[in-house]
């Protein structure tokens, strides 16, 4: 992710066996938070397709996270990166 840095803190939003979601406070551009999701590769592929192909076609008035990219983990996991939509712009 361009402009990303080391997070100031990591907040656990969900931590399960199959998936996990974290907020990386201060890791995004301009020190904003980034949401990262860890999922199994197949599920992440479906989610990535959703955010790359469907979400951009939704009307702008619908609040939605901005998908920033993905990264494969060493195993059968993929990390998906999003802007934190809970912060004010």
KARAVEN-V142602 format. One record per residue. N is the residue number from 1. RES is the residue in three letters. SS is DSSP state (a for helix, b for strand, c for the rest). OMEGA is omega in radians with two decimals (NA if undefined). D_LAST is the distance of its C-alpha to the last C-alpha in Angstrom with 2 decimals. Layout:
# KARAVEN-V142602
N,RES,SS,OMEGA,D_LAST ; N,RES,SS,OMEGA,D_LAST
This chain:
# KARAVEN-V142602
1,UNK,c,-3.14,18.93 ; 2,UNK,c,3.09,18.42 ; 3,UNK,c,-3.11,16.90 ; 4,UNK,c,3.10,17.19 ; 5,UNK,c,3.09,18.95 ; 6,UNK,c,-3.14,20.74 ; 7,UNK,c,3.01,18.82 ; 8,UNK,c,3.09,19.10 ; 9,UNK,b,3.07,19.89 ; 10,UNK,b,3.11,20.47 ; 11,UNK,b,3.10,20.03 ; 12,UNK,b,3.10,22.42 ; 13,UNK,b,3.09,21.11 ; 14,UNK,b,3.12,24.30 ; 15,UNK,b,-3.13,27.34 ; 16,UNK,c,-3.14,30.13 ; 17,UNK,c,-3.07,33.03 ; 18,UNK,c,-3.12,31.77 ; 19,UNK,b,3.10,28.03 ; 20,UNK,b,3.10,25.42 ; 21,UNK,b,-3.10,21.67 ; 22,UNK,b,2.99,19.94 ; 23,UNK,b,3.11,16.59 ; 24,UNK,b,-3.07,16.79 ; 25,UNK,b,3.10,14.82 ; 26,UNK,c,-3.07,14.19 ; 27,UNK,c,-3.08,15.68 ; 28,UNK,c,3.08,13.03 ; 29,UNK,a,-3.14,12.18 ; 30,UNK,a,3.09,11.10 ; 31,UNK,a,3.13,12.10 ; 32,UNK,c,3.14,9.51 ; 33,UNK,c,3.08,11.47 ; 34,UNK,b,3.05,13.36 ; 35,UNK,b,3.08,15.39 ; 36,UNK,b,3.11,18.97 ; 37,UNK,b,3.04,21.76 ; 38,UNK,b,-3.13,25.41 ; 39,UNK,b,3.04,27.79 ; 40,UNK,b,-2.98,31.29 ; 41,UNK,a,-3.11,31.67 ; 42,UNK,a,3.13,32.71 ; 43,UNK,a,3.13,29.95 ; 44,UNK,a,3.11,27.34 ; 45,UNK,a,3.11,28.91 ; 46,UNK,a,3.12,28.54 ; 47,UNK,a,3.14,24.89 ; 48,UNK,a,3.10,24.18 ; 49,UNK,a,3.11,26.08 ; 50,UNK,a,-3.08,24.14 ; 51,UNK,a,3.13,20.72 ; 52,UNK,a,-3.00,22.26 ; 53,UNK,a,-3.04,24.50 ; 54,UNK,a,-3.04,23.54 ; 55,UNK,a,3.14,19.80 ; 56,UNK,a,3.14,19.15 ; 57,UNK,a,3.12,21.68 ; 58,UNK,c,3.11,20.06 ; 59,UNK,c,-3.09,18.88 ; 60,UNK,c,-3.11,15.32 ; 61,UNK,c,3.11,15.11 ; 62,UNK,c,3.12,15.54 ; 63,UNK,c,-3.12,12.65 ; 64,UNK,c,3.09,13.39 ; 65,UNK,c,3.09,12.65 ; 66,UNK,c,3.12,12.90 ; 67,UNK,b,-3.07,16.22 ; 68,UNK,b,3.14,16.58 ; 69,UNK,b,-3.13,20.31 ; 70,UNK,b,3.12,23.15 ; 71,UNK,b,3.11,25.86 ; 72,UNK,b,3.02,29.30 ; 73,UNK,c,-3.13,30.57 ; 74,UNK,c,-3.10,34.19 ; 75,UNK,c,-3.10,35.47 ; 76,UNK,c,-3.10,34.69 ; 77,UNK,b,3.09,30.95 ; 78,UNK,b,3.06,27.80 ; 79,UNK,b,3.07,24.32 ; 80,UNK,b,-3.07,21.40 ; 81,UNK,b,-3.12,17.97 ; 82,UNK,b,2.93,14.61 ; 83,UNK,b,3.06,10.88 ; 84,UNK,c,-3.09,10.09 ; 85,UNK,c,-3.14,8.81 ; 86,UNK,c,-3.14,9.35 ; 87,UNK,c,3.05,6.37 ; 88,UNK,c,3.13,3.78 ; 89,UNK,c,NA,0.00
